Amino acid sequence: MTDLRKYARGKPCKVRLAVCDGGGDTTSLAHYSLIGISGRGLKSPDILGAWCCAPCHRLVDGKEHIAGLCREEARLALAEGVFRTQYELIKAGIIIDG
């Protein structure tokens, strides 16, 4: 079984907010938080993570803010990043589609 957190290292950022550095050396797995799946002290499963550069990760985690980007837009960017990441994992044969 592939460790998706380790696999994210060096990958391009899939969240792609205005502050994006493209990923690579700064890429880690950003987990999408959702009531019923995650909570205080409990991360979502790694399959609900996106390859995310450090600047984008700080925004989607709410540790930093930029003018003109609301929380809903950051969550949407992260969700789309999760889908893009899952697509790359399917292409790599890590996730089996169908």
C-alpha positions in Angstrom: 0.0 0.0 0.0 1.3 3.4 -0.9 1.9 6.0 1.8 0.1 9.0 0.2 1.7 11.5 2.5 5.2 10.4 1.5 4.1 10.1 -2.2 3.0 13.8 -2.2 6.6 15.0 -1.7 8.0 16.6 -4.8 4.7 16.6 -6.6 3.2 19.7 -8.2 0.6 21.7 -6.3 -3.0 20.8 -7.2 -4.7 23.5 -5.2 -3.4 26.4 -7.3 -4.4 29.5 -5.3 -2.9 32.9 -6.1 0.0 32.4 -3.7 1.0 29.0 -5.3 4.7 28.3 -5.6 4.0 25.4 -7.9 4.9 22.7 -5.4 7.8 20.4 -5.5 10.1 20.9 -2.5 7.2 22.4 -0.5 4.5 19.9 -1.4 2.7 18.0 1.3 -0.7 16.4 1.6 -3.5 18.9 2.6 -6.5 17.1 4.1 -10.0 18.2 3.4 -11.9 18.6 6.7 -15.6 17.6 6.8 -18.0 17.1 9.6 -18.7 13.4 10.1 -15.3 12.4 8.7 -12.8 14.6 10.6 -12.8 16.7 13.7 -10.8 18.0 16.6 -7.5 16.1 16.6 -8.7 13.7 13.8 -7.6 14.2 10.2 -9.6 13.0 7.2 -8.3 9.9 5.5 -5.3 10.5 3.2 -7.4 9.7 0.1 -9.2 13.0 0.9 -5.9 14.9 0.6 -4.5 17.2 -2.1 -0.9 17.7 -3.2 -0.5 21.2 -1.8 2.5 23.6 -1.8 3.3 25.3 1.5 1.8 28.8 0.7 -1.5 27.2 -0.5 -1.5 24.9 2.5 -1.3 27.8 4.9 -4.3 29.4 3.3 -6.5 26.3 3.2 -5.7 25.6 6.8 -6.7 29.1 7.8 -3.2 29.9 9.1 -2.8 32.8 6.7 -5.3 35.0 4.8 -5.1 37.1 1.6 -7.4 39.9 0.6 -10.2 38.8 -1.8 -10.1 35.1 -0.8 -12.9 34.0 1.4 -13.0 30.7 3.4 -15.5 29.2 0.9 -13.2 29.9 -2.0 -10.2 28.3 -0.2 -12.3 25.2 0.6 -13.4 24.9 -3.0 -9.8 25.2 -4.2 -8.8 22.5 -1.8 -11.7 20.2 -2.9 -10.7 20.7 -6.5 -7.1 19.9 -5.5 -8.3 16.7 -3.9 -10.0 15.7 -7.2 -7.0 16.6 -9.3 -4.8 14.6 -6.9 -7.1 11.6 -7.1 -7.0 11.8 -10.9 -3.2 11.7 -10.8 -3.3 8.7 -8.4 -5.6 6.9 -10.8 -3.2 7.6 -13.7 -0.4 6.2 -11.6 -2.3 3.1 -10.8 -2.4 3.8 -7.0 -6.2 4.2 -7.0 -8.1 1.7 -9.1 -11.0 3.3 -11.0 -13.9 1.0 -11.6 
